[in-house]
């Protein structure tokens, strides 16, 4: 049986890692060992960042809804409770978009929430 050498696959694997490390500072983009470490770390940052992005956007939507609620004489927590009791199934993203683009429409949602609370 012929002897199998792994040179081709090893080179492919190393080139793939070096390609991912392109643009990194100094030896991190040139030396495989350092590039591998940098790529692994950047992958961790990217994974964490995808989770943080969701949190940040939710925080932004809540802040926008809260500001619009204050302008209509109700606080955020009471508004969300009223929305739930009124049976309005809009998520926070859509509520914040309505608050920005259509203040009159948001005002009507606030009124529905207020009546549902009483």
Steps between C-alpha positions, in 0.01 A plus 500: 500500500625846411608741771268799540655832583293786642691789348226619266222507761732654758588779259132552415406520867781745576418718200133509606600627845746752354229626263269557797783689674560730203523860613606417855792700640856372482582132519137408569435517128822326391587223749264206519527442875425862589234525230325191637483649849377836367234338281375285790476806724327707234251217453419516871452876480274458198288238678464716810428806283208328330338446839577854620353650182160352586518642854602845377217522249242389757633766738471762225140403417402514867658845537311629195168357619558641848566849362186487285296375797615789718383741231156335520476505881570137590813317606655207311408218736135606525486540122637150436259355756212682331609386154506139621157531663357670190611203290732702275763257372757748369859438606729769639675552168173585322375712790818709488470541122138615539604740777757661267323499166133532603449686830123518451479124451709447811270736690202282408686190623571684828129583534408133445757399762362755749142378454613138543660591834177646639 
